Amino acid sequence: MASPRRIGAPDAKNRIVLMDAAEQLMLDEGYAAVTSRSVARKAGLKYQLVHYYFRTMDELLLAVFQRRAEAGLQRQAEALAGPNPLRALWEFNTEAAAVALTMEFAALANHRKTIRAAIAEYSTRFRDAEIAALRTLLRRYDIDTEMWPGPVVAVAMASMSRFLVLEESLGVTGGHAETFDFVEKQIRRFEGTPDDRPSA
C-alpha cells in the first residue's frame, strides 16, 4: 500500500508566499490566471512546490479564501466593538481590494463547489454577526427599527458598498459622490466625525 503523499507544513514560509502570490494574481488578472506555474512564477519558486504545499489548485484557492475570510471576520468584530462601529463597518465594506477579491471568488464559485460552500458559510457568519450588532446599534442610536430593521440595514450596507466599488472599477461613477456624501451625513448624525473618536 502506497504511503500518503507528504504535504508541507501549514505555517511554512513558502506556503504563505504561494498564497500571497495566488491572491495577488486574482487581484491583478482574475481567478482564471491562477495556475500552478503562474503562482510559482509570481512567488519566485519552482512550480513543483505548489503541489508540495497544496494537493490541488482548489485546495490552494480555498486556503486563500479562508485566510481572507477569517481576517474579515476579525476585522468585522473589531469594527463592531469599536467606538464608531457604523463608520468602521462602512469603511471596511468599501475597501476596493477586498471587494475586488470577493467578486473574483464569487465568480470562481460558479465553477468550484468547495469555494461556493466556503463563501456561503463565511457570508452567513458575517451577516449574522452584523445583524445582531446592528439591532443593538439601531436601538442605541434611537433609530426606528420598524422603518429600518437590522437585517435590512445590513443587506443594504453590504449591497451598496460592493456595488459602488464594482462600478468604480469599471469606470462608472455617476451618483457615487452623492451616495458617499449621503452615507457620510447619516453616519455623522449618530457617530460624529472621525475626529470625534475617543482617544485611546
Secondary structure, DSSP 8 states (H G I E B T S, - for coil): ---------TT-HHHHHHHHHHHHHHHHH-GGG--HHHHHHHHTS-THHHHHH-SSHHHHHHHHHHHHHHHHHHHHHHHHHSS-HHHHHHHHHT-HHHHHHHHHHHHHHTT-HHHHHHHHHHHHHHHHHHHHHHHHHHHHTT--TTTS-HHHHHHHHHHHHHHHHHHHHTT--TTHHHHHHHHHHHHHHHH--GGGS---
